[in-house]
Amino acid sequence: MSKYHVNEKGYYGPFGGAYVPEMLYPNVEELQQKYLAIMQEESFQKEFHDLLKDYVGRPSPLYHAKRFSEKYGVNIFLKREDLNHTGAHKINNTIGQILLAERLGKKRIIAETGAGQHGVATATVCALKGLECVVYMGEVDIQRQAPNVARMKMMGASVVAAQSGSKTLKDATNEALRDWINNPVDTHYIIGSVVGPHPYPDLVARFQSIISQETKRQLIEKTGRSNPDYVLACVGGGSNAAGMFYHFLDEEDVKLIAIEAAGHGVHSGESAATTALGKDGVLHGSRSILMQTEDGQVIEPYSISAGLDYPGIGPQHAWLFRSGRGQYVSITDDEAMQAGLLLTKLEGIIPAIESSHALAYLEKMSFKGDENVVICLSGRGDKDLDNYMKYFGF
Ligand SMILES: Cc1ncc(COP(=O)(O)O)c(C=O)c1O
C-alpha cells in the first residue's frame, strides 16, 4: 500500500486512528480484525460484484459531456453515479457493508444520513436482506430532504430525528454512535462516508473504489489513456471523492481536486469549508481536520446541500490535503446552484446539489484545451427539486 493509504495502525500520516469509548472497543476491534479477510473471501467478492451489476446497475457510464466540454474548452467526462439504483454513489458502500454485517452475524442495522441518500441506500439493502433498520437524521435535513424520508419509511426503516446542535449530519452521527454504544452486540453501524474510527474510512473507501476502477478502464476505451489530467469530486465526509481518487492516488501526474461547500462564503460564518477553516482534532472517532473554536468546540457547519453540511472530512482527505497530494477548494451555495442549472440546460442532466459543487469549480480552472477532466457526478437531483425550485423560483 502506498503512503496515501491507511497503515497497519489505522493511520494516514498523523490522521485516523480509533478514538472510541470503551463500550465500543469490542465492536470496532472485531471489525478491524475481520474486515479485510471477509472482503477478500471469494464468495463475498462474487456476491458484492453480482449485486453491483444486477441490482445497482454497474458499471456506471463514463459520459463525454460534449456541450459542457465545449463551454469550458476541455474534454469533460462525467462518472455517472447518479444513474445507480437509489440515485447516488452511497449504494456501493451499503451493499458492501450489509454483506459484511451478515457475515458478522448482525441482525440490526443503524445509519446516519444527511442528504438522505445514505439513509435510503441503507434502508434499501436492509429491505433486500430482511434486516431491521434505524436511520438517524437531523431534524433540519428531514425537512429539506422530504422525498428521501418517505423512501426510507416505505422500505420499512425507522427514521429518528436528531434534535441537537444544528440538527444536521454531525448531530445524526452523534445519535447513531450513541445507539451503537447502547446496542453493541446485535447491531452493525453502516457509516455512510470515509469517516469514523478505523477501519471505517478504509473499508468505505475500498467499497467506493469501484468508481475509479471502472473509470480507468472506461478512459482507455474513450481516450486511449487510463489516466486523465484532472479528477474532481465534492467532499462532505469524502466517500465519493475517496472512491473517485482511489486508483489514481499513486499516479502523481493526475491532479486530484476536492471541492468542499463554502455555503454563504468561506468567511461568512455560514460554511462547511473544513480545510480552509479547520484545525486538527478528533471528531466521530478519528483524528482529522475539523471546524472548531479556540477551545475545541465543534463549529456548526452550513451548506445548502445537506450532504456537504459537515464540519469535518475523513482522515485520508486530511492527509491528502496536508501532504499536498490533493488540492482542496470550496464553492459557495450560489456558485453550485448556477452550475447545477447549467449542466441541466446543456446536457439534460439534473445533478444533486452536492455534485453541483464539483461542477462549479470548472469556472475557476483554466485549460490548454486537450486535457481530459473526470468529474464524479455523485448523485441525481431528484431529491433536490424542491430546493432548485425555491432558489430559481420555477
Ligand atoms: C449525491 C451526494 N454526493 C455527495 C455526498 C457527500 O458525501 P461524501 O463526501 O461521503 O461523498 C452526498 C451525501 O449525502 C450525496 O448524497
The ligand as an SDF file (V2000), in Angstrom:
LIG
                    3D

 16 16  0  0  0  0  0  0  0  0999 V2000
  -25.2170   12.9120   -4.0170 C   0  0  0  0  0  0  0  0  0  0  0  0
  -24.2510   13.0820   -2.8960 C   0  0  0  0  0  0  0  0  0  0  0  0
  -22.9930   13.4810   -3.1720 N   0  0  0  0  0  0  0  0  0  0  0  0
  -22.0750   13.6640   -2.2000 C   0  0  0  0  0  0  0  0  0  0  0  0
  -22.3970   13.4630   -0.8760 C   0  0  0  0  0  0  0  0  0  0  0  0
  -21.3450   13.7200    0.1560 C   0  0  0  0  0  0  0  0  0  0  0  0
  -20.8690   12.5800    0.7770 O   0  0  0  0  0  0  0  0  0  0  0  0
  -19.4100   12.0370    0.5300 P   0  0  0  0  0  0  0  0  0  0  0  0
  -18.4800   13.1830    0.7280 O   0  0  0  0  0  0  0  0  0  0  0  0
  -19.2330   10.9780    1.5450 O   0  0  0  0  0  0  0  0  0  0  0  0
  -19.3410   11.5170   -0.8650 O   0  0  0  0  0  0  0  0  0  0  0  0
  -23.6850   13.0470   -0.5230 C   0  0  0  0  0  0  0  0  0  0  0  0
  -24.0420   12.8070    0.8740 C   0  0  0  0  0  0  0  0  0  0  0  0
  -25.1400   12.5680    1.2390 O   0  0  0  0  0  0  0  0  0  0  0  0
  -24.6260   12.8390   -1.5720 C   0  0  0  0  0  0  0  0  0  0  0  0
  -25.8940   12.4610   -1.3120 O   0  0  0  0  0  0  0  0  0  0  0  0
  1  2  1  0
  2  3  1  0
  2 15  2  0
  3  4  2  0
  4  5  1  0
  5  6  1  0
  5 12  2  0
  6  7  1  0
  7  8  1  0
  8  9  2  0
  8 10  1  0
  8 11  1  0
 12 13  1  0
 12 15  1  0
 13 14  2  0
 15 16  1  0
M  END
$$$$
